[in-house]
Amino acid sequence: MLTMALATLMSIVMFDAKVSLSGDDCDYILAADAFWHHFAFPGHHGSLYPIVLSPFVGLFGYRLVLLKFLSVLFTVGAFGFLYKAFERRIPSAVLIPSMLLAAICSYIFFYAGYTYSEPLFMLLQSIYFYFFSRYFWVEGGTPSYTLRKDWKKYLTLGALTLAMGLTREIGFCVIGVVILYFAIKGRWKDLLYTVGAALLMLAAFYLVKAILWPNVAAGHNFANLMAKDYYNPNAGMEDTAGLLSRFWDNSRVYLSAFLCQMMGVMPETPSNRFDMSATRTLIIYGLYFAALVVILVRRDAPLLFAGLYAGVLNFASFVVLQIIWAQDRLITIYYPLILLFLLGALYYAFSSARLRRFFIVYPMVLLILLGGTLNITRNRVGRTLPVLQQNLLLGDPLYGFTPDWQNFIKASQWVATNAEKDAVIVSRKPSMSKVYTGRDFAGLPASLTVPADTLNYLKGDTSLVAVVADGSKGVMSGEVLRYIITPLSKFMIGDKPSPAACVYTFPRANLAEALREMEQMGVPYTLDLDQTIAQCQTADVRIYDPDMMLRQLKEQHVTYLLLAQLRIDPTRNTGQYINNIHRYAWFISTKYPDSFEIIKTFGTSEPCEILRLIR
């Protein structure tokens, strides 16, 4: 009861009434809305969470506080089931301190205030442990289960495995945990029946999905996960050395940075800065394997299962996760189990006859963890409560956002109200714009680049002459501008480096005048199109076609674009911002200067401009 009371209190004081900057929580809400109203299967993220969320979105709309309250219930419920799973099965001197330390960990309850899938996953994970504890952590021998009488037990485990995997794909790895656990225990029938039940439930799900949603993929593409760059599979697949490097890099981030901060043995750092240490990483791995030996010697089935679970799922995560996805929430979901496992091993080690005289080490470790955890929690709660007060009590739902996000949301709200009903509005975060306005927004169309060979088509019209000129000293607009080249590596025009190049075509009759104008302005140029094409084929460049980009906007019936200056570094204003939409509009307006007009601007610092396409 104390654990759940603390979990409830922490959920309240860490509650965040806003959406996250990543937009993932908004994506879940919109996926739930699409499932409820259009029966569209949520295939990109974990599928089960939007389905669970869908009736609440369908009945109450985008009421963030209500939807977030479900996450609170899931999180508190997870603590309740996990406590019941281990109650009277491990020493109270391990269970109670572990659960209390987890119940005051601000990192867990930060996500209890968001519509992420983590709270539901933690609940399902705890239910799995609770069910497993009732029937498979048997003291004093092996249970004599038969498939004929006890098939419901195995199917229930299979259903829970499916639910965990559909909430977060890593949940399917619990099958590997079960295989290891039953193999160590020599319970081969349980292993066979449990794995068989999980595969049966998975097959049943894919059969139903193939019937109802035949054209929708579920989850991530595994081949992309194994690629060097998830977003660019053409970069090739990781080899063994690459996977080992990825595993080690993720280990350093998640263990030496995130886990140590959760335990309070490292000071809190900004979410985008990782205080990594190879030494701490190796120490944690050493502690894990030493703990595994201790638990195996003591034959503690519950803690063995917890240790295998935390080890297998983290190992799989460290192999498949791209390092650019590093987020503490990906290990937070295992934190209570990690505490139970490590503290349980420590308790057993210092309870042995050889080390009993040093047992004082165990409570000292608990006090160190308690002090560090309370210190970080105090700081995080101190930042959260004033924002929560402004959001809920004083009626300012945008308080706590930095100016760039405030201006972006205000612009979204204004254009949603004032734009034509059938207007298509491009937003950097369309899901966030919709959650705050109730209106559909579109994402940015692809920035249409063309291969270097495309420039060969310019040779087809002999009445025109192609000229490649430096674009850093001004650009000639109009029909003469055909392509814009932005190099990511060294790019030369003649014998001079160029940060950007423009490809023009001039009528032969006007060529001399155009070249004379370039020379007067000191603009380097070349008439050697073949040399430019060859250079583009070897250098790292992007070749943009303004006409294709404009045509893309028109084909998608885009009318408005939100030009928000959303920070690259969310913790401070460095003057650098995410400029995808700015660049898209710039390429078009460089050729056609009158393509857009600014109809409204929100904010003076880090403003958000609303552009209307008028061409």
N, C-alpha and C positions, 0 to 999 in steps of 0.2 A: 504493500500500500504506500509506503514512504517513497519507493522508487517511482511509482506512477504519479504520486502527488508532486514530486520534484519535476518529473517530466512534463506534467501539465503546467506547472509554474514557469518552467523554462520555455515552453512553447508560447506562453503569453508574453513574457518579457523579451523574447527574441522574434516576435511576430513582425512580419513586414507586409504592409498592406499594398505595396507597389509590386510591379512586375520586375523580373530580372532583366539585366541589360543584354544577356545573351539572346533572349527571345524564345528560348526553348519552352518555358512555361506557357507562353502565349501559343506556341505551336500545338501543345497538348490540348489547350482549351479549344482551339479552332478545329483540331482533329476530332475532338469529342462532339463539337457542334455539327460537323459534317457527318459523323456517324449517326447522330440522333435524327437529323433532318433529311439526310440523303442516303443513309445506310452505306456510306463510303468507308471501306475498311482502312483503318489507320496503319499504313504499312511502313512508314519511314522510321518513326521512333518506336519504342516499346508499345506494342499494340494494345495490351490489356488495359493500361492505365487510362487512355482516352475512352475506352469502352465503359469502364467503371465510372468515369467522370461524366459521361454523356447524358444520363438522365437528369443530373443536377444542372448541367448547362442548358439542356432542353427546357427544363421547367423554370429555371430562374435566370437564364441568360448569363451575361458576363459579369456576375457579381463576385468580384475578386475575393472579398473577405469571406463569403460563404464557401467558395471553392477552396480557398486556402484552409478553411476550418476542417475540411476533410483530411488534409495533410496532417493537421494536428491530431485528429482522431487516429489516423493510421500510425503515427509515430508513438503516441501514448499506448495504443494497443500493442505495438511491437514490443515495448518494454514489458507489458503485462504477460504476454505469451512467452517471451524469452525467460522471464523470471520463473514462471510456472514450469518451463521445460527443465530447468536445472534445480529447482527447489527439491531439497532432500535427496539429491543425487550427487551433489558435490558439497564440500565443507562450506558452512555458512560464512566462515572467515574469508572465503574466496568469493562466494556469490554476492554477498551484500556489499562489500567494498567495490567490487567490479561494477555492479549495477548502479551504485550511487555515483561513482566516478563518471560513468557513461551518462547518467541522468543530469549531470551539471556541465557536460561538454557542449559548449556553445556551437561547435561546428555541426553537430547533429541537428540542433534545433534551429539553426539558420535555415535549413531546408524544410523544416516543419512549417515554415511560413511561406512556402512557394508551391506552386502546382507543378512540381517535378515528380518523376516516377519513383524517386528514392524512398519517400515515406511508405508508399504501397509495397515496394520491394522489401523494405525492412519488416513490414507486417507479415508478408507472405513467408519470408525467411524465418521469422520467429514461429509462425504457425507450423512450418515444416519441422523445425526443431522440436516443438511441443508434441506434434504427432509422432515423430520418430522416437522421442523420449518415452512415450507411453507403451510402445510395442517393441522397440528394438534395442533400447538400453536396458537390458535385463541383467540383474545381478544374480550371481550364483548359477550360471550355466547358460545354455542356448535354448530359446523358446522353441517348442515343437509345433511350428506352424505348418499347415498343409495348404496347398493351393485351393483345394476344394472348399475348405471351410473358411479360409482367411483371405480369399482373393480380393475382398473389399479393401483390406489394409494396403495391399500392394497397388491397387488401382488409385487409392487416395494419394499415396506417395507419387504415383505417376501424374495424377491431376495437379498436385502441388508443384511438381517439377515443371509441367507445362505452363502453369500460371506464372511461376518465377521467370521462366525463359521468355514468355511473352511480355513480361513487364520490363525486364532487362535481359538482353540475350545472354549475358554472362551467367544468368541463372541456370541455363542448361548444363553448366559445368558441375552442378550438384550430382549429376550422374557419375562423373569421375570420382567425386568424394565417396559416394556410396560403394563404388567398385573397390576403392582402396580400403575403406573401412571394413567391409565384409570379407575382403581377401585377407586382411590382417587377422580378423577374428576366425577365419576358416569357415565362414557361414556361406557356403557356395550356393545353396538353394535360395537363400534370401537375396543373394547377389543376382542370381539369374531371374528371379521373379520380379524384383524391383526394377532392374534395367529393362526387362521385357515389358512391364507395365508402363514405364515411361515412354518407351518406343511406341507402344500401342496407342497411348494417348496422343503422342505427337503425330502418328500416322492418321489418327481420326481427325485431328485438327486440320491437317493439310488436305484431307479429303473434303471436309466441309468447306474449307476455304476455296478449294479448286472448283467446287460447285457454285458457291455464292459469289466469290470474287476471283474469277479465273485469271484476270489480267493484272492483279495487284501483287507486287512483291512484298515480302514481309522481312523487315530488318535490314541490316547492312549487307552489302555484297562482300562475301568472304574474300574474294580475289582482291577487291579494293583494300581490304584490311591488311592483306599481305603485300600490298604494293609499297614502294618507297614513299610515294605521295598519294594519299587516299583520293585527293581531288584531281590528280593527274596520273591515271594509270599508265599513260604512255611513258612515264619515267622509268617503268620497269618494276620487276618484283624484287623484294628483299631476298638476298641470299642468306646463308647461315650466319655469316659474320654480321650482316645487317640486323638480323633478328636478335643476335646476342647483344649487339650495341643498343638496340631499342630496349631490350629487357633491362640492361644495366642502367640506361638513362632513366627509364621509368622507375626503376627501383630507387634510384637516388632521389627523384622528385617525391614519390609517394611515401617512402619510408623515412628518409633522413630529413625531409622538409615537412610534409603534411602530417604524417603520423606523429612525429616528435612534437609538433605544435599542438596536436590534439591531446597528447599526454601531458602537456605543460612543461616539458623539459627543454623546449626551445621557445624564444619569444615569437610573438605573432609578426608576420610580415605581410605586405600587400599581396593580394591574390595573384598578381601578375609578376611577382618577384619571388624566386625560390632560393632559399638558403640551403643549398645542397651540400652534402659531405659524404665522400666515399667511406671515411672512417665510421661515421654513424651508420651508414648502410650496412657495412660488414658486421658491425656489432649487433645490429638488429637481426641479421640473418643468423649470426652465431647464437643469439638468444633463442631464436625460433627453433633451431635444430637441437639445441641443448634441452629446451622445454619439451620437444617431441620425445627425446630419449627418456626424460624423467616421467612423462605421462605414460609412455609405453611400459616402463618398469613398474609403475604403480597400477597399471591396468585400469585406469580410469576411463571408461568408455565415453561418457559425455564430453570430457575435455579432449579426448583423442579425436572425437568427431568434430568438435569445434576447431581444433588445431588443423585438422586436415581440410576442413571447409575453408578456413581463412587462407591457408597456404595454397590450395588448388585454385581458388577463384582469383586470388591476387596474382598468382603465377600466370594464369591465362590472360588476365588483364594486362600485365606488363608486356606480354608477347604481342597481343593484337592491337593495343592502343597506340595510336600515333602520338608522339611526344607533344605535338601542338595542342592536343586535347587535354593536357594536364589540368585537372580540377580536383579539389579536395573531396568533392562529393563522391568520387569514384572509389574512395577507400573508406569514407565516413560510414558507409552502410555496414562495414564489417567491424567497426571499432569496438562495440560491446563484446563481440566474440573474441577479438584479439586480446582485450583486457582479461576476459575469463581464462583464456588459454595461458597467457604469460604469467598472470598472477597465481593461477592454480599450480603451475609448475614451480614457481618460486616458493609458494607455501609448502608444497610437498618436499622440495629440496631441503628447506631449512627445518622441516619436521623430522627429517631422517636422524637416526641415532648419531651419525657422524657430524652433522652440522647443527644439531639442536641447540647447542650452546650459543650459536650465532643467530638464533631465531629473531632477535631484535631487528635484524636487517629487514625482515618482512614488513613490520609496521612502519619502519623508517621510510621504506620505499613508498608505502601508501601515503604517508604524510607529504613526501616530496611531490608525488603526483597530485595530491589534493591541493597543495599550495599553488602549484603551477597552473592547474586547471582553473582554480578559482580566480587567479590573477587575470588570465586571459578572458575568462567569462565576464569578470567585472568590467573589463575594458570594452568588450563587445556589447554588453548590455547597456553600458553607459552611452554608447553611440546610437543604439537602436531605440531606446525608450523615448528620447525627445522627438525623434522622427515619427514614431508611432503615435505620440500625443498629437502632433500637428496633423497627421493623416486622418486619424479617426475622431479625435475630440474637437479639433479646431477647424476641420473641414478643408484642409489643403492637401488634396491627394497627390500633388506633385512635389511636395516638400521632401527633401532628401535626395532628389535627383540633382545631378550637376546641371549647370545652365544649358549645356549642349542638348541634354535629353529633355529638359523642360521646354526648350524652344521647339524641339522636334515634335513633342506630343501636342503642344499648343497649335503648331502649324497643322498637324494631322486633324485636330478637332475643328479648326477653322475651315479647312478645305473640305472636310467631310460634310459640314453644314452648308457651305456656300457654293460648292461646285454643282454642276448639273447632275441630275440623278444617274444619267447613263455615262458620265465621264469616268475614264480610267485614270487612276492616280498612282504614280510610281513612288514607292517608299523604300527606304533602305531597310526598314524593319516592318514589312507589311502586316505581319501577325500582331505586333505591338500596336500599330496604328489602328487595326480593326478592333482589338480588345478595348481600346480607350475611346472608340467612336461608334462601334457597331456597324461600320461600313466597310465594304471590301476595298482592299488596296492591292496593287500589283507589285511584284518584285521587279528588279531591273532586268530588262532584256539582255541577252548576251552581247558583250562588246564584240562586234563582228570583226575579227581579224581575218586577213587573207594570207595565203601562202605566197612566198616570194615569186613563184612561177607566174602568179597572176599578173605581175608587171609586164610579162611578155605580150599580153594582149594589147598593150599600148602601141606596139609596133604595127598593128593591123591597119591603122588609118594613116596612110602616108601623107595626108594633108596636115597632120599634127606632128609636132616635135616634142618629145618628152625631155623635161629638164628636172634634175634632182638638185634641190637647193637647201641650204641651211635654214631651219625654221626658227632659230633662236633670236633672230633679229627682225622678226616681223614675217607675216604670212599674207600672201595674196589670196583673197577670198574669191568666191564665185566659181563658175564652171571650170576655170582653168585648173583648180586644185582637185587632184584625183585621189591621192593617198597621203597619209601622214605616217611616218616611220618613227617609232620611239625605241631607241636602242637601250638595252640593259647592259650592254658591254660596249667596248670601244667601236665607234663607227666613224668612217672617214668619208668626206666629200673632197675628192682630189687628194691633196696632201694635208688637209686640215680636219681635225676632229670636230664632230657635230653632235650636240646633245639631242637634237631632233631634226628630222629632215622632211621636206615636203616634195611630193612628186607632182609636177605640173605638166599639162599638155597645152602648147601654144600653137595657133595657126602659123604656118611658115611665114606668112606675110607680117605677122606681129612679133616674130621671134627676136629680131634685132633690137627692137624697142624694149622688150621685156628684159633681155640680157643687159642692156645698157642701164636700165633702172636698177637691176640687182647690183651691178658694178658700182653705181653711184652710192648705193646704200651699204656697200662693203659686204654683201652677202655671197659667201662661197657657193659655187654651183658646178655641176658637171652635166655634160650631154651624153656621157657614157652610161647608158642604161644597163648594158650587159654587165659592166663592172659592179654596178649597184646591186643587181640581182644576185650576182655571185657572192657579194659580201653579205647580203641578207640571208643567203643559204647557209653561211658558215657562222655568222655572228648571232648573238642572242638578241633578236629584235621582235617588235610587234608592228604589224602593218595594218593600219585602220582605214576602213572605207567609209567616209562620212555619209555617202549616199545610201549604202546598205543599212547603216545604223538608223538613218532617218526613216527609211522605208520600213524598218522593223517597228519603229514607234507607230507609224501610221497603220500598219497591218494589225497591230494589237490595239488600235484605237486609243492610244495614250493621249491624254489632254493635258495632264498636270504632272509635274515632277517636284518632289520635295528635296531641296538641296540642304541637308542638315550637315553641320560640321561636328559629327560625332567623333570624339577623341579616339586616337589610336591607343594612347595610354589612359585608361579610364580613371586613374587616380589623380591626374593632374593635367592642366592645360599647357601643353608644350607648343601649341600652335600647329601641330600636325593632326590631321583628321582623316577619316575614311572618305576618300574622294571618288568612289566609283561612279556615282551619278553625276558629280561635277565633271568628271572627265568625259563621260558619255555625251553630256550636253555641250562640252567644250569642243569636241571633235566636230559635231554637227554645226555649231554656231561659227566655228572657224571658217567653214566653207560658206555657210549661209548665215551671215550675222544677224539677220532679222527673224531667225527661226523661233526665238523665245522672247517672252517678256516677263519681267518680274512683277507679279501682281500684289504680293504682300511679303513682308519680312517680319519675323519674330525674333526679338533680341538684338542687342548691339554687340555683345561679346558672345562668340560662338553662335552666330545667328542661324536660323533656318529660313531659307528663301523658298517661296512657292513660284515655280515657273509654269507658264502656260505655253504650250506649243501652238504657234500661230501660222506656221508655214503650210 
